[in-house]
Amino acid sequence: MMPSRRAGSRNASPALKAGLKTALVVLSGAFAVVMGALGVVSAHVARLVVTPAARRADLKVLTLDTSAQTITLSRTLDTSLPGRYGLFTVGTEQYVKIGTVLAEDEKTVTRKLLTHIGPHSRLAPDAAFSGWYFDRPEQLHLPYVSELIGSAVGPCPAWLFPAQEPSDTWCIQVHGRGTTRAECLRAVPLFHSLGINTLVVSYRNDGEAPRSRTGTYALGATEWRDVDAAVGFARRRGAQRIILMGWSMGGAIALQLALSSAHRDRIAGIILDSPVIDWRVVLDYQAAQLGLPRVVRDLAIQTLSSEWGTMITRTGAPIPFDRLDVVSRADHLQHPILILHSDDDGFVPSDASHDLATARPDLVEMNVFDTARHTKLWNYDSQRWERTIRAWIQERDVIQPRADEGN
């Protein structure tokens, strides 16, 4: 007698179940491995975001012609830019200035040396491109004094460039992530020509100011307090009107100060070069540039912004991304803002800058560059850069006494 199809189904059922169970175990294991790998990558990304970055070589010095005073570099998006720049080098010179592109092909770029290199000088192949141009304050040939600004983490070094004539208008400049205050030197001659004192400051964990307990960045959420101490310093020296100028992450710091400082009534305006307006936009962009899955970006943000994530990032406290998102807080802004940003920034996308200008057209003026890339707008077209800032300052009369002064 042949067994029924129904009975056969019952007999096959245990084998089928066992097979399905095995498949689920394998799939679960594979899923766990994938999620574990994504978790490791996300944790690494989160840690990198808040760890002060060391300068790294990003190009090669191919040839150095000391008779013609030219240098040939490997071609990158930066080395082919028009304008004036610098190179961090290793050898008989630690930093050299470079100028006009003289020749280029698919792999190399030859530029004019603006720092004289002697015939016996030698440079190692590895170098790092710089938009600083000036790397020491004495290169400006302007009087300056070194100061120490007392802050919660200790004395923060600063350079004070006094105006030629006594002035109660000050500009406080804030450098970006992974750089030092030398980044700001490019702007000092402009403010000096306008009769404005310039204070170029440092802040916790930047390699010059004291280290905080954690030694990590808070992406502006705590660093603004060190700059606020500099505002207090300026006020004690007679400052009545203060212009804040922030470069890259320095822009995020300046905006947090403007939103939170007890001195904000003395802020006359804010100038931002390639600023971070919303860190989530920046991290999303950089993750995409690295080809990382969106889940990695989301996990990294979650790690940075959660209490449990502080065990991984060692920041001591979650990163308050909502508070650092100035577009969402645009209604709280009260100072005129000038943003200079290149739409091909390559590091901090200009999207959030455009969004802030759209959200507060009454306060925010945006001057859009292209080709200039990140914090290299002055280098690319210094005349346009200076002309824009000069006109913005003069149109707002921020260097003139306020109507309520002297009462």
BAFI-484740 format. One line per field, with one value per residue (C-alpha): residue number from 1; residue in three letters; x, y, z. Coordinates in steps of 0.1 Angstrom, whole numbers, plus 5000, padded with zeros to 4 digits. Layout:
% BAFI-484740
nr <- [NUM,...] .
rest <- [ALA,...] .
u <- [X,...] .
v <- [Y,...] .
w <- [Z,...] .
END
This chain:
% BAFI-484740
nr <- [1,2,3,4,5,6,7,8,9,10,11,12,13,14,15,16,17,18,19,20,21,22,23,24,25,26,27,28,29,30,31,32,33,34,35,36,37,38,39,40,41,42,43,44,45,46,47,48,49,50,51,52,53,54,55,56,57,58,59,60,61,62,63,64,65,66,67,68,69,70,71,72,73,74,75,76,77,78,79,80,81,82,83,84,85,86,87,88,89,90,91,92,93,94,95,96,97,98,99,100,101,102,103,104,105,106,107,108,109,110,111,112,113,114,115,116,117,118,119,120,121,122,123,124,125,126,127,128,129,130,131,132,133,134,135,136,137,138,139,140,141,142,143,144,145,146,147,148,149,150,151,152,153,154,155,156,157,158,159,160,161,162,163,164,165,166,167,168,169,170,171,172,173,174,175,176,177,178,179,180,181,182,183,184,185,186,187,188,189,190,191,192,193,194,195,196,197,198,199,200,201,202,203,204,205,206,207,208,209,210,211,212,213,214,215,216,217,218,219,220,221,222,223,224,225,226,227,228,229,230,231,232,233,234,235,236,237,238,239,240,241,242,243,244,245,246,247,248,249,250,251,252,253,254,255,256,257,258,259,260,261,262,263,264,265,266,267,268,269,270,271,272,273,274,275,276,277,278,279,280,281,282,283,284,285,286,287,288,289,290,291,292,293,294,295,296,297,298,299,300,301,302,303,304,305,306,307,308,309,310,311,312,313,314,315,316,317,318,319,320,321,322,323,324,325,326,327,328,329,330,331,332,333,334,335,336,337,338,339,340,341,342,343,344,345,346,347,348,349,350,351,352,353,354,355,356,357,358,359,360,361,362,363,364,365,366,367,368,369,370,371,372,373,374,375,376,377,378,379,380,381,382,383,384,385,386,387,388,389,390,391,392,393,394,395,396,397,398,399,400,401,402,403,404,405,406,407] .
rest <- [MET,MET,PRO,SER,ARG,ARG,ALA,GLY,SER,ARG,ASN,ALA,SER,PRO,ALA,LEU,LYS,ALA,GLY,LEU,LYS,THR,ALA,LEU,VAL,VAL,LEU,SER,GLY,ALA,PHE,ALA,VAL,VAL,MET,GLY,ALA,LEU,GLY,VAL,VAL,SER,ALA,HIS,VAL,ALA,ARG,LEU,VAL,VAL,THR,PRO,ALA,ALA,ARG,ARG,ALA,ASP,LEU,LYS,VAL,LEU,THR,LEU,ASP,THR,SER,ALA,GLN,THR,ILE,THR,LEU,SER,ARG,THR,LEU,ASP,THR,SER,LEU,PRO,GLY,ARG,TYR,GLY,LEU,PHE,THR,VAL,GLY,THR,GLU,GLN,TYR,VAL,LYS,ILE,GLY,THR,VAL,LEU,ALA,GLU,ASP,GLU,LYS,THR,VAL,THR,ARG,LYS,LEU,LEU,THR,HIS,ILE,GLY,PRO,HIS,SER,ARG,LEU,ALA,PRO,ASP,ALA,ALA,PHE,SER,GLY,TRP,TYR,PHE,ASP,ARG,PRO,GLU,GLN,LEU,HIS,LEU,PRO,TYR,VAL,SER,GLU,LEU,ILE,GLY,SER,ALA,VAL,GLY,PRO,CYS,PRO,ALA,TRP,LEU,PHE,PRO,ALA,GLN,GLU,PRO,SER,ASP,THR,TRP,CYS,ILE,GLN,VAL,HIS,GLY,ARG,GLY,THR,THR,ARG,ALA,GLU,CYS,LEU,ARG,ALA,VAL,PRO,LEU,PHE,HIS,SER,LEU,GLY,ILE,ASN,THR,LEU,VAL,VAL,SER,TYR,ARG,ASN,ASP,GLY,GLU,ALA,PRO,ARG,SER,ARG,THR,GLY,THR,TYR,ALA,LEU,GLY,ALA,THR,GLU,TRP,ARG,ASP,VAL,ASP,ALA,ALA,VAL,GLY,PHE,ALA,ARG,ARG,ARG,GLY,ALA,GLN,ARG,ILE,ILE,LEU,MET,GLY,TRP,SER,MET,GLY,GLY,ALA,ILE,ALA,LEU,GLN,LEU,ALA,LEU,SER,SER,ALA,HIS,ARG,ASP,ARG,ILE,ALA,GLY,ILE,ILE,LEU,ASP,SER,PRO,VAL,ILE,ASP,TRP,ARG,VAL,VAL,LEU,ASP,TYR,GLN,ALA,ALA,GLN,LEU,GLY,LEU,PRO,ARG,VAL,VAL,ARG,ASP,LEU,ALA,ILE,GLN,THR,LEU,SER,SER,GLU,TRP,GLY,THR,MET,ILE,THR,ARG,THR,GLY,ALA,PRO,ILE,PRO,PHE,ASP,ARG,LEU,ASP,VAL,VAL,SER,ARG,ALA,ASP,HIS,LEU,GLN,HIS,PRO,ILE,LEU,ILE,LEU,HIS,SER,ASP,ASP,ASP,GLY,PHE,VAL,PRO,SER,ASP,ALA,SER,HIS,ASP,LEU,ALA,THR,ALA,ARG,PRO,ASP,LEU,VAL,GLU,MET,ASN,VAL,PHE,ASP,THR,ALA,ARG,HIS,THR,LYS,LEU,TRP,ASN,TYR,ASP,SER,GLN,ARG,TRP,GLU,ARG,THR,ILE,ARG,ALA,TRP,ILE,GLN,GLU,ARG,ASP,VAL,ILE,GLN,PRO,ARG,ALA,ASP,GLU,GLY,ASN] .
u <- [5000,5015,5018,4996,5010,4999,5019,5049,5047,5046,5077,5096,5088,5116,5143,5128,5127,5162,5174,5155,5169,5205,5199,5186,5216,5240,5221,5220,5257,5264,5242,5259,5293,5282,5266,5297,5319,5297,5298,5336,5338,5312,5331,5363,5347,5331,5365,5382,5357,5366,5403,5426,5441,5479,5490,5497,5516,5491,5514,5549,5577,5590,5617,5631,5649,5668,5682,5647,5631,5604,5590,5572,5545,5523,5490,5460,5429,5448,5482,5466,5446,5454,5467,5492,5497,5522,5538,5548,5580,5607,5644,5663,5630,5600,5575,5577,5554,5544,5527,5517,5512,5538,5531,5510,5500,5479,5503,5524,5521,5551,5547,5568,5586,5578,5602,5638,5654,5692,5712,5722,5687,5671,5634,5620,5595,5566,5548,5515,5496,5485,5462,5478,5504,5517,5529,5544,5531,5563,5559,5531,5556,5530,5534,5521,5523,5519,5492,5478,5440,5429,5402,5386,5413,5442,5461,5454,5481,5470,5485,5473,5478,5469,5454,5477,5456,5437,5404,5376,5367,5383,5382,5386,5397,5391,5409,5395,5398,5432,5450,5464,5459,5484,5455,5440,5471,5459,5431,5451,5464,5428,5415,5447,5440,5405,5418,5406,5425,5429,5432,5441,5432,5438,5414,5415,5431,5444,5480,5488,5462,5459,5445,5411,5405,5393,5417,5390,5370,5335,5330,5324,5301,5328,5355,5334,5340,5377,5370,5344,5373,5391,5360,5362,5399,5392,5365,5389,5412,5385,5367,5332,5324,5336,5337,5340,5357,5356,5373,5358,5351,5360,5328,5309,5327,5319,5282,5279,5295,5271,5242,5254,5278,5270,5290,5268,5255,5290,5292,5289,5290,5303,5324,5326,5350,5340,5321,5306,5269,5255,5279,5255,5256,5294,5297,5272,5291,5325,5311,5298,5332,5348,5323,5309,5274,5248,5243,5279,5272,5240,5258,5287,5263,5244,5276,5288,5255,5247,5257,5268,5289,5311,5328,5339,5347,5360,5345,5332,5298,5276,5281,5249,5243,5209,5225,5253,5228,5225,5200,5175,5183,5183,5155,5178,5204,5206,5239,5247,5266,5288,5295,5322,5320,5331,5305,5333,5346,5355,5355,5327,5299,5282,5247,5241,5256,5230,5203,5212,5212,5178,5165,5177,5181,5176,5209,5229,5248,5265,5292,5297,5330,5338,5371,5385,5379,5381,5394,5414,5392,5418,5445,5425,5413,5425,5413,5377,5379,5392,5369,5338,5347,5357,5324,5304,5321,5318,5282,5272,5293,5306,5338,5317,5305,5270,5242,5239,5276,5287,5253] .
v <- [5000,5034,5060,5090,5124,5138,5112,5118,5155,5147,5125,5152,5179,5173,5174,5205,5222,5212,5226,5259,5261,5256,5282,5307,5301,5307,5338,5351,5345,5362,5391,5394,5394,5421,5443,5437,5449,5479,5487,5485,5509,5532,5533,5541,5569,5584,5583,5600,5628,5640,5631,5661,5654,5655,5670,5643,5643,5645,5651,5644,5669,5656,5681,5712,5737,5761,5780,5787,5788,5764,5733,5703,5685,5656,5667,5669,5690,5714,5716,5727,5756,5791,5815,5816,5787,5770,5736,5719,5702,5681,5689,5721,5740,5733,5755,5772,5795,5787,5809,5807,5775,5775,5742,5711,5678,5649,5639,5669,5706,5730,5762,5793,5793,5824,5814,5816,5782,5780,5757,5734,5730,5696,5687,5652,5638,5639,5673,5687,5714,5745,5774,5793,5810,5828,5804,5829,5863,5881,5874,5900,5928,5942,5950,5922,5909,5874,5871,5843,5842,5826,5800,5771,5747,5770,5798,5798,5815,5843,5869,5905,5928,5963,5988,6016,6041,6034,6016,6000,5977,5942,5912,5878,5851,5814,5787,5754,5717,5701,5735,5762,5800,5805,5797,5831,5852,5858,5880,5902,5928,5935,5943,5963,5984,5990,6003,5971,5953,5916,5889,5855,5828,5792,5768,5735,5705,5724,5716,5751,5756,5733,5699,5692,5662,5641,5655,5653,5679,5687,5702,5736,5727,5734,5751,5783,5789,5794,5820,5836,5841,5859,5881,5890,5897,5921,5939,5944,5960,5984,5966,5979,5962,5927,5910,5872,5855,5817,5794,5759,5745,5779,5790,5765,5778,5814,5807,5788,5818,5842,5821,5815,5842,5867,5891,5887,5923,5935,5913,5936,5909,5875,5865,5829,5813,5778,5773,5742,5752,5717,5688,5661,5675,5675,5640,5627,5643,5630,5594,5595,5607,5578,5554,5543,5530,5553,5529,5536,5573,5568,5545,5570,5599,5577,5568,5604,5617,5590,5585,5549,5561,5582,5549,5545,5581,5590,5625,5625,5638,5632,5656,5678,5678,5695,5724,5726,5727,5764,5762,5747,5775,5803,5821,5826,5845,5882,5894,5901,5873,5872,5837,5831,5795,5777,5754,5729,5730,5693,5690,5711,5712,5746,5732,5743,5777,5782,5769,5794,5823,5812,5809,5843,5866,5896,5887,5865,5875,5848,5853,5821,5811,5782,5764,5778,5746,5745,5776,5786,5815,5841,5822,5817,5853,5875,5907,5895,5880,5912,5935,5915,5917,5953,5963,5942,5959,5994,5990,5980,6007,5981,6002,6033,6041,6028,6053,6043,6047,6077,6079] .
w <- [5000,4990,5018,5014,5004,5037,5057,5035,5044,5080,5077,5057,5082,5107,5080,5065,5099,5106,5073,5079,5114,5101,5074,5100,5123,5094,5083,5118,5122,5090,5100,5133,5116,5092,5120,5142,5114,5107,5145,5145,5115,5130,5163,5145,5125,5157,5174,5145,5145,5180,5180,5174,5140,5132,5100,5074,5041,5012,4982,4969,4961,4928,4918,4933,4909,4931,4901,4886,4921,4911,4926,4910,4930,4924,4910,4934,4936,4959,4942,4909,4924,4912,4939,4968,4992,5015,5019,5051,5042,5058,5053,5053,5051,5073,5055,5020,5002,4966,4940,4903,4884,4857,4841,4847,4832,4843,4871,4880,4888,4887,4907,4914,4948,4968,4996,4984,4985,4985,4962,4990,5004,5004,5008,5015,4991,5015,5020,5031,5013,5033,5028,5057,5035,5066,5093,5118,5130,5123,5085,5085,5095,5119,5156,5178,5213,5227,5253,5276,5279,5312,5306,5325,5311,5317,5299,5261,5240,5217,5194,5197,5167,5179,5155,5144,5163,5195,5187,5207,5179,5180,5158,5175,5151,5157,5137,5126,5134,5131,5127,5149,5151,5123,5100,5108,5100,5064,5076,5100,5075,5063,5098,5106,5075,5089,5122,5141,5168,5160,5186,5172,5198,5206,5224,5243,5226,5195,5203,5217,5243,5274,5270,5285,5308,5279,5253,5226,5205,5214,5179,5193,5222,5249,5229,5226,5263,5257,5230,5253,5278,5250,5245,5282,5278,5250,5270,5299,5274,5262,5235,5229,5195,5187,5154,5156,5127,5125,5100,5094,5129,5142,5125,5147,5177,5169,5163,5196,5214,5197,5208,5244,5256,5283,5262,5231,5234,5224,5193,5162,5136,5126,5096,5087,5062,5050,5082,5099,5104,5110,5118,5107,5071,5073,5086,5061,5032,5044,5049,5013,5001,5018,5003,5037,5039,5053,5082,5093,5093,5113,5138,5142,5149,5174,5191,5193,5206,5232,5268,5261,5231,5254,5265,5229,5220,5255,5251,5286,5274,5243,5213,5213,5175,5179,5197,5171,5142,5138,5109,5132,5157,5132,5149,5179,5159,5165,5149,5112,5096,5065,5051,5025,5012,4981,4965,4958,4993,4993,5031,5046,5020,5016,5018,5054,5047,5020,5043,5070,5045,5033,5069,5080,5049,5073,5091,5068,5037,5017,4992,4971,4956,4933,4926,4959,4980,5018,5037,5007,4994,5004,4986,4955,4952,4980,4963,4961,4996,5012,4991,5003,5040,5038,5022,5046,5076,5063,5052,5088,5105,5129,5134,5143,5179,5187,5193,5230,5238,5259,5277] .
END
